[in-house]
Amino acid sequence: MTYKTYATYRQSLQNKETTIPQVVQYFLARIEKNQDLNVFLEVYDQEALANAELIQNKIENGTAGRLAGMVIGIKDVLAYKDHGLQSGSKILDGFKSQFTATAIQRLIDEDCIIIGRQNCDEFAMGSSNENSAFGPTLNYADKTRVPGGSSGASAVAVQADLCHASIGSDTGGSVRQPAGFCGVVGLKPTYSRISRWGLAAYASSFDCIGPVTHSIEDAALLLEIMAGLDQYDSTVSNLPVEDYSSVTSTSKKYKIGYFEDAINSEGISADVKANTLVKLEKLKLAGHTMVPISFPKMKYLLPTYYILTMAEASSNLSRYDGIRYGYRNQNAKNLEDLYKKTRGEGFGKEVKKRIMLGSFILSADYYDAYYTKAQRVRRIIKEETEAFFKEVDFIVSPTTPTPAFKIGVKSTDPMEMFLADIFTVHANVVGLPSISIPNGTSAEGLPIGFQVLGTEFGEKNMLEFALNVQKLV
């Protein structure tokens, strides 16, 4: 019952070859069968089945929305009214959302079905989905390996056919990196293209909501529906939303940039390098102009990203104090003791590390040395990237330097873990759109991703080009 595009599924519904309740039952059975993957923290089975009946009637009456019957899972950082929201953390034990995130509400308004909330690295801080208070999610291609992070479970849900699509968040590659590891499509839009209202904040100037899907067409459709102005988010763009869902592959020839030094780096696995070079050669044979780019400042991407995101995280996570909601230590002797014990017990190791480092970065003695300097470097990187796009239409790269690694292998070495994001953080540092699409497998059968970086609010062109890349087999 796997449909690679929503359009195919919708046609099947129109032709009465299947029904929405049957499809929901299928996914619920798949979720039950694959519980060992640890994808869903909560499954809304009865609610999903009830909604399936209602939307099936809409289909038959001709009043159904644009996503009628699409079954979607949401990462555990997105608010869904009267449903649990824990951000993969003990600190939010028992918390239920008082409202629904704008992006999720827009999907619901088009008659999608939310089937459950999905595991993730705690507060979206991680590259492997091993930092969750609920344990790691396993990669469906090889259960001894990580699915990537922090939206690892969102990617596995699509990979293992547990839902049609997932909605995740991408702060430094958290949609695209898992998509690369799991062989699915992951889209990060331009910063401010989708409202962040209802997204649990990690680093507010980096966070983006994005879809994980089987196809580029479905990613385009979901982006179109989620994007646009929102009165609740003052940072959201007021630019008109393009008709992304109309994207088709074109015969247009482009100038395509690639970072030659990065592809030849010692840190890239042989399989990832080989698959990437094959794709570059196919693009050249298809008539595109390939332009090698020198980017010496690439080595500053990760330091800039982590300095700024940790600083923002230390500020954003100060609201979790045990006073208003969530976990609360019951044995505290005074207010200060309550704060210390609640936060010490409620937050996991990785989150505590980032809060402490962020507080250090923002301290009076080090603010200028770290935070201010990182902001300057961020501006310089953005200016250099804009200069690249005066010479090329897109910049391509592997999504990740290696295929999915074994569970536990990098969790004791922060630098090794951070390097898993080396190609994805660029888009977040500069606020540009990016997409990861499947690019074959390694010798061990592990998925490999290919990433396209586009221009600001150039999602439609980027999606059309991604369709062209996908057809180069």
N, C-alpha and C positions, 0 to 999 in steps of 0.2 A: 504493500500500500504506500510505498515511498513515491512522492511526487517531487521532482527536481525543481519545479517552479510552481508558484501559486496559480498561475494562469492555467496550467494543466489540471490542477486539482479543481479549480473553479469550473472548468469545462466539464470535468467528470461529474460534479454536482449538478450542473445544468442538464446533463444527459441522463441523470438519474442512475448512474453506474455505481454510485455510493451515496451515503448520507453522512451528515456531520456527526450524528450520534455514533455511527459505526466507526468513523475516523477517531473520535475521542476515545472510544472503547479500545481501539487498536493501540493508541499511544499509552493509555493507562496500563494495558497489559504489558507493553514494552518496558515501561517504567518499573513495574512490579518484577519483571523478569531480570532486569539489570540493576537491581538495588545495590549490588556490590560496587558499582561505579561511584556511588555516593554523589550523585548529581543533584537530586532534589532534597531540600531541607523540609519542604512541605508541599504536598500535592493536594490541589483543590478538586478532588475527584467528583464529589456530588455537585458542587457548583458548576464545574465544567460540563457535566452531563446535562444539567438543567439548562444552562445557556445554549448547549448544542441543540436541544429541542426547540428553544425559542428562535434561534437563528435559522434552523432548518425550515421553520414555518415562514420566516421572512424570505428565504430563497424561493419557496413555492409561491409566495404572494408577490414576488418581484419587488420587494422593498428592502432587500439586504444591502449592507454597506460594502465598501470596496475590499474589505478583508474578511468577508463572511466565511466563517468556519476555519480560518487560519488559526492553528493552535500554537500558542506562544508561551515560552517560559521566560521569567524575568529574574535577573541577577538580584541577589539579596542586598542590594544597595538602593533599590528603587521602591518608592512608596506606592502602596496599593491599599486604599482605604479599608480599614477593619481587618487587615491581614498582617501577619507578622513581618517585621523588618528588623534584622539583627546585624547586618553588615558582616556576617561571618564571625561575630564576636560574642563573648559571654557578657560584655558590658551592657548589651541591650536585651538581656533575657526578659522575655515576657512582653516586650514592647510591640504595640500594634499601631499602624499608621492612622493618623486622623484625616488624611486626605490622599488623593492619588496624584502621582507625578504627572505633569502636563503631557509628556511624551507617551506615557502609558494610557492616559485618558483618551488621547486622540486615536490610539489604536482600538481601544474598546468602543469608542463612538463609531468606528467603521466595522463593528461586529466581529472582531477577533475574539478568541477564547483564551484566557489566561489559565494555564494548567497547573502552575505552581511557581515557587521561588527556588532559585538555584544557588548552590554552594559557591563560595568565592574566598580568595585570600582576605583575611580580616581587614576591613575598611579599604579593600582594594589595594592593599600594600603587599605586593609579591608578584613573582614571575613564574610560579609553578603550581599554585593552588594547594600548597602544603601548609600555609599559615592560617588556615581556617580553624576556628575553635571546634568545628564539627568533623575534623579529619580531612585528609586529602581526597580529591577526586582523581579517579584513574583514567588514563587514556584508553579509549576503546580499541585502538589499533594494537596496543601492547599494554596490558594492565600492570606491568612493572614500571611503567614510565609516567611522567607527569603530563598533564594536558596543556601546560602553560598557565599563565595567570595574568591578571587576577580573575578574568572571566573564564576560567578553565572549565567549570561545569556548564556554562552557557554554550561553549564550543562543543563539548562532549555530547550535550543534549541533542544537538543537530547531527553531529557525527554518528551517534548511535541510534538515530531515528526515534528519539523520544518526544519530539515535537517538530513542527515545521520550521520554526525560527526561534531565536532567543534575542533578548535585548540586554546588552551589557553596558559597561562603562569603560572608557579608554582614557587613562591619565598619562601613560607613557608607552602604550602599546597593548593595553590589557584586553582589547578586542582582537587586534590583528595578530599578536604573538600566539595566543591560543588557537586562532583560526589556522595559522601556519602549522602548528604542531598537530592539528586534528584534521587537516585536509578539507577545510570548509572556507567559506567567504566571510571576511570580517571587515567592516567599514567604519572608519573614524571620519566624521564630517569636519568641516572648518569649525574652529572654535566659535561658539555663539550661534551656529546654524540651528541647533536644537536646544530648546529651553532646558536648563538644569534644575528647574523647580521640581522638588521631590526626589532629587538624587542626593544621597548621603555624601557630604563633601569630604574629599581627601585633600586635593590641592585645587582650589577654586579657579585659578587662572590656567589650569591645564585640563581639568575634567571635561570629558565629552561623553554623551550617550550615543551608542551605535549598535546596529544590528549584526547578528551572526546568522547566516543563511546557507542554503545549499547553492544558491545561484546569485549572480550579479543582478539579475532582473528583480529578484525579491528584495535584495538589499536596497535597490533604487526605489522600489515601491514603498517600503517601510520608511525610508528617509523622507520621501515626499510627504507622507502623512504626518510624521513626527515633527518636521521642521516648521519654522515660522515664528512670528511674533507671539509673545506671551506677556500678559500684564503682570504676572508674578515674578518675572525675571528681567531685571533692568539691564542685564548684559547681553540679552539675546539680540540678534541682528534684525533690523527692520527691512532688509533687502527682500524682494519678492521671492517666493519659493518657485523654482523652475519645475517643469514637468519631467522629473527624473524618471518616472515610470515609463516614459516613451522611448527610453534609450534603446538604440540598436547599433550593431557593429557597422562601421563605415569603411569605405575604401580610402579614406584620407590618409596621407602619409605625414608622419610627425618627425620632429627632431627630439631624440630621446637621450637624456643624460644618464650616466651611470658613474659611480665612484670607483674608478679603476683600482685605487690603492686598497679600498675596502674589500673588493672581490678577491684581490690577491693576498689578503692578510693571512697570517699564520693561524689566526683564530677561527677561520672558516673551515668547516669540515669538507672533506673531499667530495662527498655526495652533493652537498649544498652548492659548492663552487661549480661542479660539473653541470648540474641541472640549470643553474643560473646562466652559465656560459652558453649552453645549448639554446636557452630561451633568447638570449641576446643575439645569437647568430640567426635564429629564425626570424626575429624582428628585422634584422638587416636584410635577409633574403626576401622578406615581404615588402621591401622598398622603403623602410624607415631609415632615417639618418641617425647613426649611433654616435654620440658625442661623449668621450671620456672627460670626466670632471675631476679636477684636483680640489680637495677640500681639507686642507691641513687642520682646520679648526674642528673637524669631526671628533678629535680626541677630547675636546672640551664639552661635548654634548652631555655625556653622562654626569660629569661633575656639576655642570650647571643645572641639569634637571634635578639631581638629588638634593643639592643645596636648597633650591627654591621650593621643591615639593615638601621636603621635611620641615622647612620653616612654615609653610602654609598649613601643613598637617598639625603641627604643634599648636597653632592657633585654632584651627577648626575643631580639633578634638578636645579642647578645653571644656566644651559644653557637657561632656559625659563625666559627671561628677557624683552620681548616686543620689542627688537631691531631688530631681524632678521626674526621672523615669529610668527604667532599666535596672540593672544589677545594683544592689546596695549591701555593703557589709553591715552585719547586724551586731557586731561586737566592738564598735568604735567607742572610744571614751570621750571624744570631743569632736568638733567640726573638722579640725585639721587632720585628726586621726581617721575620720570618716573618708575624707578625700583620698588620703594616702592608701588606705586599705582597699577602698572600692576600686580605685584606678589600678592599684598594684595587682589585685586579684582579677579584675574584669578584663584588662587588656592583655593580649598575648605578647610574647617576647619581641617579635618584629615591630609591632606597633609601639611598644614602649621605647624601643631603641630609636625609632624615627622621631618620636615626640621629644626625647631627651636631646638628640642631635639638633632638632629644629629649634628647641629652646636655647641651646648653646649658640646656634647661628644667629638668633635674634637678640642675644644678650648685648648689653650696651658696649662691652669691650670688643665684641667681634662682629657687630652688625655691618660696619663698613668693610671690614676685611673679607667677609663672606657674602652676606646677602646683597649688599649694594654692588659689589663687584660681579656677582653672578647675574644680576639684573642687567648690568652693562654688557656682559658677554652675551646674554640672551638677545639683546638688541643687535649686537654686531652679527651674530649668527643669522638672525632674521634678515638683516640687510644683505648679507652675502647670499643667502638663499634666494631672495628676491632678484639679485643680480644674475644668478644662475638661470632663472626663469625668463630673463630677457634673451637668453641664447637657446633655451630648449623649451619644449612643451610639457614634458614630464620628466621626473627622475625615478629610475627603477633600481631595485636592489633585492637581495634575498630578504625575506621577512625576518628570519632569525639566522644566526651564524651556524647553528647545528640543528639537526632534528631533535625531537623530544628526548630529554635525558632521563636517566633512571631516577626513581623516587629516592630521595635522601642523599644523592651524590653531591649536590651543590648547596644543600641547606646549611652546611657548616662553614661555607666560604662565601661571604657577602659579595666580594668582588666578582667571583665566578658567576653568581646569580645575577648581579647587575648587568654583566656583559651579555646576558640573554636578550637584553632590550636595546642593544647598541644600534640597531637599524630602525627601530620603531620610535624611539624618543624624539627624533628629529621633528616629526610632524607635530608633536605636542609642544615642543619648545618654541616653534615658530607659528603654531596655530593653524597649520594647513591641513587639507583633507588628504586621506590616504586609504588605500584598500589593499588587503591581502587576498590573493587568489591561489588555489592549489597549483603546484608546479611539480607533479610527479611524486615519486617516493625514493627513499634511500635504498641501498642494497639490502637492508634489513626489513624493507617494506614500510618504513615510517614516512608519514607525509612531510612534504617540503613546501614552503610557501614562497610566493613571488609578490613583492610589494611595489605599488605605484604611488608616487607622491605627486599631488596636483597643485594647481594654483589656488589662491584664496577665493572661495566660493565658486571654484571651477569643478564642482562635483559632477555635473552632467558630462562635460568633456572627459573627465577622468573615468567615469563609468563606461562611456562609449569606447574609450581606448582599452579599458580592461576587458571588455567583450572581444575586442580584436585580439588581444594577447591570449585570451582563453582559447580562441579557435586555432592557434598555432600549434598543432599537434604533429 
